Amino acid sequence: MEHYRYFGKAEGRLPCDSFHASRARKIERITPLLKLEMPHQRRGIKYDFLTDDLRQQTGITSTDNVSSNDYDGYGMALIEQFNNGLILDCGAGKRKVYYDNVVNYEIVDYDTTDIIGVGEALPFKDASFEAVISVAVLEHVRDPFACAAELVRVLKPGGKLLCCVPFLQPLHGYPNHYFNMTHQGLRALFERSLEIDDQLVIDSILPIWSLTWILQSWAQGLSGGTKTKFMKLRISDLMGSPLEYLNAAWVRGLSPEKNLELASATLLTAHKPRQETG
């Protein structure tokens, strides 16, 4: 309790007893909305719909990565607008603040997770939520088209969607990273089912975030004198044709893993198995 008074209260957290009571009330509200005919099990009072079959179908693997982000002003506005309703946060991560009206849906059983499952097969009935939040999630699902359709399905008529997906971001995984999207690609996922109200690039996703991420990660992939020379380059030194830099040590010195993280594109080769003959 002393720790809560000094730290948790300032962060908007609930004390332990209040947290468990709040979760119990929320689960009671959620239960009538669940598709309990889907295979599931109980983890305490939580419902776990993440079966082995779904893990295999959707490519979910165990991870030590912890996804944890705060809500921005747009997310908080939805939470306040639908204070008496229910909002689905699909891929909520580990939340610092536990809200009574937000269903924290995750593949990972964090302490703040309410329901466990995958985005491509939401265990909720049609038109269950006043709003749906999906931030930095669709790049991590194997089938973003199916996931987007599910987000639309569980949204009530007149309900609101808040969705954000990276475009120019390096490889990152919670646990996997499958797709980045242009603004046109993101729009295409929803425009046939929803009326698009706006599409913005807010402060937290301006191009500067991509630029600094790439440069910082590039520098971390180098060492010694090569790193020193790279750090001394000016922007004007990098404005030529890429062909001019292909043999530079700071280009050739990156590991295969770092090249995959920062790649301009990747090339895949494959073959089709021969048909078995009887």
C-alpha positions in Angstrom: 0.0 0.0 0.0 2.9 2.4 0.7 4.3 1.6 -2.7 0.9 2.4 -4.2 0.7 5.7 -2.4 4.1 6.8 -3.5 4.1 5.5 -7.1 1.0 3.7 -8.3 -1.5 6.5 -7.3 0.5 9.1 -9.3 0.4 6.8 -12.3 -3.3 6.3 -12.1 -3.1 2.7 -11.0 -5.6 0.9 -8.8 -4.5 -0.6 -5.5 -4.5 -4.4 -5.6 -7.9 -5.0 -4.0 -9.5 -2.4 -6.2 -7.8 -3.8 -9.3 -9.2 -7.3 -8.7 -12.6 -6.0 -7.9 -12.6 -3.8 -11.1 -11.5 -6.8 -13.2 -14.2 -9.0 -11.7 -16.9 -6.4 -12.5 -15.6 -6.0 -16.1 -15.4 -9.8 -16.7 -19.0 -10.0 -15.5 -20.0 -7.4 -18.1 -18.0 -9.0 -20.9 -19.2 -12.6 -20.4 -22.6 -12.2 -22.1 -20.7 -10.8 -25.1 -18.4 -13.8 -25.5 -18.8 -16.5 -28.1 -18.5 -19.3 -25.5 -19.1 -21.9 -28.1 -15.5 -21.3 -29.2 -12.9 -23.5 -27.5 -11.6 -21.9 -24.4 -10.4 -22.4 -20.8 -10.5 -20.3 -17.7 -7.4 -18.8 -16.1 -8.8 -17.7 -12.8 -11.6 -15.4 -13.8 -10.0 -14.7 -17.3 -11.2 -16.4 -20.4 -8.4 -17.9 -22.6 -9.4 -18.5 -26.3 -5.8 -19.0 -27.5 -5.9 -22.7 -28.4 -3.0 -24.6 -29.8 -4.8 -24.8 -33.2 -5.1 -21.0 -33.3 -1.5 -20.6 -32.3 -0.5 -22.8 -35.2 -2.9 -21.1 -37.7 -1.8 -17.6 -36.8 1.9 -18.2 -36.2 1.9 -17.1 -32.6 5.0 -18.1 -30.7 6.1 -17.4 -27.1 8.0 -14.1 -26.5 9.9 -12.4 -23.8 9.2 -9.0 -25.4 6.8 -6.8 -23.5 4.5 -4.5 -25.4 3.6 -1.4 -23.3 2.5 1.9 -24.6 0.4 4.8 -23.1 -2.8 6.0 -24.8 -2.4 9.3 -26.7 -5.0 12.0 -26.7 -7.1 10.3 -29.3 -7.3 7.1 -27.3 -8.0 8.9 -24.1 -10.8 10.9 -25.9 -12.5 7.6 -26.8 -12.1 6.2 -23.3 -13.7 9.3 -21.9 -16.5 9.5 -24.5 -17.6 5.9 -23.9 -17.1 6.0 -20.2 -20.3 4.0 -19.6 -19.8 1.7 -22.5 -17.2 -0.9 -23.5 -14.2 -0.4 -25.7 -12.1 -3.2 -27.1 -8.4 -2.6 -27.1 -7.3 -5.4 -29.5 -3.6 -6.0 -28.8 -3.6 -3.8 -25.7 -0.2 -4.9 -24.4 0.6 -4.4 -20.7 -1.3 -1.4 -19.5 0.0 1.0 -16.8 -3.5 2.2 -16.1 -6.5 -0.2 -15.9 -9.7 1.2 -17.2 -13.1 -0.2 -16.2 -14.5 0.4 -19.7 -11.6 -0.9 -21.8 -11.4 -4.7 -22.5 -7.7 -5.5 -22.7 -7.4 -8.2 -25.3 -4.0 -9.9 -25.9 -2.1 -12.9 -27.0 0.0 -12.5 -23.8 -1.4 -13.1 -20.3 -0.2 -9.8 -18.8 -1.5 -8.8 -15.3 -3.7 -6.3 -17.1 -5.0 -8.7 -19.8 -8.7 -9.4 -19.5 -9.3 -11.8 -22.4 -6.7 -13.9 -24.2 -7.0 -14.7 -27.9 -6.0 -13.7 -31.5 -7.1 -10.8 -33.6 -8.1 -13.0 -36.6 -10.7 -14.8 -34.5 -12.2 -12.5 -31.9 -14.3 -14.4 -29.3 -16.9 -11.6 -29.1 -20.4 -11.5 -30.6 -21.3 -9.1 -33.4 -21.8 -5.5 -32.5 -20.4 -5.8 -29.0 -18.4 -2.6 -28.6 -19.0 1.2 -28.7 -15.4 1.6 -29.9 -12.4 -0.4 -31.0 -8.7 0.5 -30.5 -6.0 -1.2 -32.6 -2.6 0.6 -32.3 0.6 -1.0 -33.6 -1.1 -4.4 -33.9 -2.0 -5.1 -37.5 1.7 -5.3 -38.6 2.1 -8.2 -36.1 -0.8 -10.4 -37.3 -0.3 -12.9 -40.1 -3.6 -12.1 -41.7 -4.4 -8.3 -41.3 -7.3 -8.6 -43.6 -9.1 -11.1 -41.4 -8.2 -9.1 -38.3 -9.5 -5.9 -39.8 -12.8 -7.7 -40.7 -13.1 -8.9 -37.1 -12.6 -5.4 -35.7 -15.4 -4.2 -37.9 -17.7 -7.1 -37.0 -17.6 -6.5 -33.3 -18.1 -2.7 -33.6 -21.7 -1.5 -32.9 -23.5 0.5 -35.6 -22.3 4.1 -35.1 -19.3 2.8 -33.2 -15.8 4.3 -33.6 -12.5 2.8 -34.7 -9.0 4.1 -33.8 -6.4 2.2 -35.8 -2.7 2.9 -36.3 -0.2 0.8 -38.3 3.5 1.7 -39.1 4.7 2.5 -42.6 8.4 3.3 -42.5 9.5 1.5 -39.4 12.3 -1.1 -39.0 11.6 -4.7 -38.2 10.3 -5.2 -34.6 8.5 -8.1 -33.1 5.9 -8.8 -30.4 6.7 -11.6 -31.2 6.6 -11.3 -35.0 6.4 -8.4 -37.5 4.7 -9.3 -40.8 3.5 -6.1 -42.6 4.0 -2.3 -42.7 1.3 -0.3 -44.6 1.0 2.9 -46.6 -1.8 5.2 -45.6 -3.7 3.9 -48.7 -3.2 0.3 -47.6 -4.6 1.0 -44.1 -7.5 2.9 -45.6 -8.3 0.0 -47.9 -8.7 -2.4 -45.0 -11.7 -0.5 -43.7 -13.2 1.9 -46.3 -15.6 -0.7 -47.8 -17.2 -1.3 -44.3 -16.7 1.9 -42.4 -17.0 5.6 -43.2 -13.5 7.1 -42.9 -13.6 10.2 -40.8 -9.9 11.3 -41.0 -6.4 10.0 -41.5 -3.6 11.9 -39.7 0.1 11.8 -39.0 0.2 13.0 -35.3 3.2 14.0 -33.3 4.0 10.5 -32.1 4.3 9.1 -35.7 5.9 12.0 -37.6 8.7 11.1 -40.0 11.3 12.1 -37.5 10.6 9.0 -35.5 11.5 6.8 -38.4 14.6 8.8 -39.3 16.0 8.7 -35.8 15.1 5.0 -35.3 16.9 4.0 -38.4 20.0 6.0 -37.7 20.2 4.9 -34.1 19.8 1.3 -34.9 22.3 1.5 -37.8 24.9 3.0 -35.5 24.2 0.2 -32.9 25.0 -2.3 -35.6 28.5 -0.9 -36.2 31.6 -0.8 -33.9 35.1 0.6 -33.6 36.4 3.1 -36.2 33.6 2.2 -38.7 31.0 3.4 -36.2 33.0 6.5 -35.4 33.2 7.5 -39.1 29.5 6.8 -39.5 28.6 9.0 -36.6 30.6 11.9 -38.2 28.7 11.8 -41.5 26.6 14.9 -42.3 23.2 14.7 -43.8 24.7 16.2 -47.0 27.1 13.2 -47.1 24.2 10.9 -47.5 22.3 12.7 -50.3 24.1 11.0 -53.2 23.1 7.9 -55.2 23.0 4.8 -53.1 25.4 3.2 -55.6 28.1 5.6 -54.2 27.9 4.0 -50.8 27.5 0.3 -51.5 31.2 -0.5 -50.7 31.5 1.8 -47.7 32.4 0.0 -44.5 29.4 1.4 -42.7 27.2 -0.3 -45.3 29.0 -3.6 -45.7 29.7 -3.8 -41.9 26.1 -4.5 -40.9 25.2 -8.0 -39.8 22.7 -10.1 -41.8 20.2 -9.6 -38.9 20.7 -5.8 -38.9 20.3 -5.8 -42.7 16.9 -7.5 -42.3 15.8 -5.1 -39.6 16.6 -2.0 -41.7 16.2 -3.4 -45.3 14.8 -1.3 -48.1 13.1 -4.5 -49.3 13.7 -8.2 -49.0 14.0 -10.8 -51.8 12.3 -14.2 -51.5 12.9 -17.2 -53.6 10.8 -20.4 -53.4 9.8 -23.5 -55.3 6.6 -25.5 -55.5 7.0 -29.1 -54.4 6.7 -31.7 -57.1 3.4 -33.6 -57.0 3.7 -37.1 -55.7 3.1 -39.8 -58.3 1.1 -42.8 -57.5 
